[in-house]
Amino acid sequence: AHQPRLVLIVAGSTFVFQHPPGVYFTANLTTFDNETVPGGLGGSVMVEAFLGRVNFTDLSMLVSGHGFRIRFDSPGFPTSFSPPFRAVPGTPVWVDILQDVDHPEAGASFVQQPVLAVTDVGGNLVAVPVLISVVSWRDGARVELQGTNVPTMGGLANFTDLTINRVGNDFLLVFSVSDACCGATLGANGSLFNVSLGGSAQIVELQTPENARGGFAFGVQPAVQIVDAGGNDVSDDNASTITASIEKDPSVRMEVLGSLLSPNTHVRDLEAFEVNGTTYVLAALNYDGVTYNVQSVLYRWDLTTRSIVEVQTVASNGAADWDHVQVGGEHYL
């Protein structure tokens, strides 16, 4: 922001030295011990003196650190130095991918996660944290990418949990930096990579068993599929053995209707259905030990009291089966 300016003074006086044309001064960055820092300065490092003055206009620091000085040299003139100073990293200018994705499997966190560096114009790691976001593309379309965007720490961003569930070739990760401090919007594209099929990780039910009766085979047998962690069919798995067992769904609760009915009542059918989030059960009462002229009963499951509540009775005679149907948003029995 403040460029160096030199004034040529006649030795032992305060007079400005009147020199002939062609006197040039060169600026070099040095350490406090006068060791030159190669490539430390950018801009016009050689400037011609004019009327006893040397005005640098566009010098810039390409390195960061402390204990620097600028040395000014010109043949026939004594060397002069600037006061010592330090230079902090500048604003973000470049995003470099130091480590790219390598041989990922679908549904699993990349074994080799990306590592990026955010640097200033001089290639120095930017100390101020900036957030790096990432999206994935394939064939010109966005592909779902799971994982967390990360901020830089000391100019480096280390991703840890990026995952793609799809199998395919030529995926691309696109990284972007939006620096709220300095308004920089930068980006970098990774190399194309392929996502391969993972190992057997999950079992997915394709067909639910139906028409179950005690002592008989299911009318419709279950069917399952082996998939990897990303949900892709592991078609080359010819070794896994699938074992089926029957268990009680812990979310299902058994309620006894006997306390609500007379001891000799015959129940031929229970028809469960749901209306606006409320569960109902209609019991087809067939016989009460004396007559078939028995009314069926509609019950409601009360979520508040966790109990079955009788709603109404329905005239029936020897009822054997009730069915619930929905037509045009209306419910019928």
N, C-alpha and C positions, 0 to 999 in steps of 0.2 A: 504494500500500500504506500509506503514511503520509500522512494527510490534513492540510492546513494548519489550524492553530489560532491565533487572534489573542487577545491580552489588551489591554484598553483601560486605559492607565495615566494617572493625573492628571499633567499636565506638571510636571516638577521634583520628582517624588516617586516612591515605589514603591507608592502606593495604587491599587487597582483603581477605575476610574471608575464611579460609580453613575449610570446614564443612564436616561432614561424609556423606555417601550416604543416600538417602531416604528423603531429604529435598524437599518438594513440595510447590509451590506457586499457589494460586488460584486467578483468575481475576474475578471481578464482576463489572458490570456497575452500576453506582450510579448517583444520581443528585448532584448538587453542595452542597446540604444540607446533603449529605451522605445517602440518602434513596436509597436502592437497587431497580434497575429496573428489575423486573422478566423477564427472557427470553430475556434480552437485547443484550446478546452476543452469537455469534455462534462460532463454532470451538473448539479447545482444550483449555479449560479454566483452566486446571490444568497441570502445567509443572514442571518437576524435575530440581533442580539446579545442575549445573555441573561446578566444579572448580570456584565456587563463582559467577557464572553468570546464569541468567534465561532468556532464549530466547523463546518468544512466536512466533509461525510461521503461524498460520492460524486463528487468531481471526477475527471475522467479526461483523459488527453492524447489528442488526435485527430491530432496531427502528430508527426513524429520529427525529430530534429536536435539541435543544441547551441546554447548561448548563450541559453537561455530564462530568463525570470523570470516570476513571477506578481505582478501589481499589484493591490492591494486598495484600493478607494475607497469612501468614504461621505461625504455632504455634511456639512460642519462638522468633518471630521477630516482630519488630514494623510495623504497617500498613503504607503503602505508597500509594500515589495517583498520577495519571497522571495530567498534566495541564488540565484545562477545555477545552472542544472542542464542536463543533456542528457536526451533521451528516445530510446530505441531502439525500432524497430518491435516490435509485439506479436506474439502468436501468430496463426496463420492463421485467418481468419474467412470470407473471401470468395474465390471463384475466378471471375475474369472472363475471358471470351474476347475478346481484343483483335483477333484476325484469324481468320476462319473459312475453311473449305475453299471453293474456288471452281473450278467447271468441271473436275472431275477426269476423266481417261480411265482405262479399265480397264487394270490391269497396269502402270501408270506411276506414279511418285511424284507426288503432288499438286503441281501447279505452284505453287499457293499453299497453304503448310502452315500449320497452326494456331499461333497465338501466344497464350499465356495469362498472366495475372497473378494472383499470390496475395498478398492484402493482409490487414492487420489490421483491427480494428474502426474505425480512423480512416481507412482507405483508403490506408495506407502499405504499400509493397512490403515483404514479409517477407524479411529478410536471410538467415535460416537456410535452407539448401537443403532442399526437400521434393520427393519423387518424384511426378510426375504420370503416371498410367496412363490408357490410353484403350482403349475397345472400340467396335465398330460394331454397329448394330442395323438391321434392316429388317423391317417387318411383324411386330414383336414377337418376332423371333428373332435370335440372335447371327449375325453374318456375319464370316467370316474377314477380319481386318485385319492386314496385314503392316507392320512398322515397329518402331521402338524407343521405349519409354517414356523420358521425359527428366526430369532433376531441374531445379529452378529455379536460376537464377543471378541474384542480386540481385532475387529475387521474380518473374522472368520465365522462362517455359518456351517454348523455340522448337523445335518439332518439325521434322524435316528429311526423313524417309523414309517417311511413311505412304502405304500403297498398298492399294487394293481391286481384286481381279481380276474381280469380277462386274459385269455391266452391269445397270442398273436404276434405278428412281426411289425417292425418299424414303428415302435412307440417313440415319442419324443417328450422330454421334460422341458418346459419353458419356465425360467426363473425371472422374477421381476423384483426390483427394489423401488420403493417409494419413500423418499427421504423427506419427512415432514419438516425437518429443520431447514434444509437448503433448497427444497423444491426439485431435487434431482429425481428423474424417473429413468431407470436403467433396466437392462435386461440381458439375459444370456440364454442360449439354447444348448442343451446337452446333445450328445451323440445319439443317433438312432439305436434302439436296442430291441431285443425280442423278449417276450415273456413266455416261458415254457410251462408245460403242465406240471403241477405239483404232485406229490405222492398222495396216496389214499388218506383222507383226513376225516370225512364225515359220511354218514348214511342218510340219504334223503328218501322219504316215503313217496312213491309214485302212485300207489293204489292202496286205499284204505280197505281193510277187510269189512265185508258186509254179510248180512243174512246169517248171523251167528245163532246157533242152537246148541244146547248142551248135548255133548256126545256125538255131534256131527261136524263134518268139515265145513268151514266157512263156505257159503254160497259163492262169494267173491273173495279170492285169496289175495293177501297183500303182495305188493311188489315194491322193491327198494332199489336204489341206485347208489353206487359209491362215487363220491366226488372229492376233489382236492379242497384245500382251504378256501379257494376262491369260488367254489360251487361248480367247477367244470367237471364233466363226466370223465372219470378215469377209465377209459375204455380198454386200456392194456392191463388192467388188474385181473389176472386169472388165478390168483393164489389165495385171496382173502376168503374166509368162511364167515357167513352171516348166520348168527344164532337168533332165533325168535323165542321170546318168552312173553307171558301175559302178566301184566301188573295192574293194580288198581290205580286209577287216576286220583292223585291226592286232592285234586280240586273238587272231586265229586263227593257229595255228602249223602248218606243214606238216611231217609226219613221214613218212619213207620206210620202208615195211614190207619193202622188197626185201631188206634185210640179214637179215631174220628168216625169209625164205622161200627155197626152192630157186629157181634161176634161171629155170626153165621153168614155174613155177606160174602158173595162170590164176586171178585173183581176179574173181569175178562180182558181189560185193556186199559193202559195208561197212555194218554196222548199229551205229550209235552210240546209247548210252543211258546213263542216270545212275541210280545206286542209292546213297542216303544220302550224296550229295555227291561220290561217286567216279564218274568217267567210264570207261565200258568200250566197246570196239569188237570186234564179232564179224565175222571175215572169212570169207565163203563161198568156200572153195577148190574150184574146179571140176575142175581137171585139172593134173597135174604134168609133162606131157610123155610120160608112160608109161601112166598109168591114171587113171580117174575115181574110183577108190576112195581118195580123199584126205580126210583129216580137216580139218574147219574149225578155226580157232584163235580163242580168246577172249583179248583183250589188255586191259590196265588202264593208265590214264595215272597215273604216279607223280608227285605234285606235289612231293615232296621232291627227287627226282633229275631232274625234268623230262624223263622218258623213258617210252617204251612198254615195258611188262613183260608177257611171256606168262603167262597165268593157267592155262589148261588147253586141251586139244584136245577137239573134239566130233565123234563119229563121223558121217560124211556120205559120200555117194556122188554125185559130179557136182553138188554144191550150187550153186544158182543164186541163192538169195535167203534171207535170214534176216529175221525180224520180231520186234520186242520188244513185249510186251503186259504190262499190269499189271492184275491182278484182285484185289480185296480186299486191297490192300497187298502182294501177292506178285508177283514178277517172273518172267515166263516168256519163253522163246525158241522 
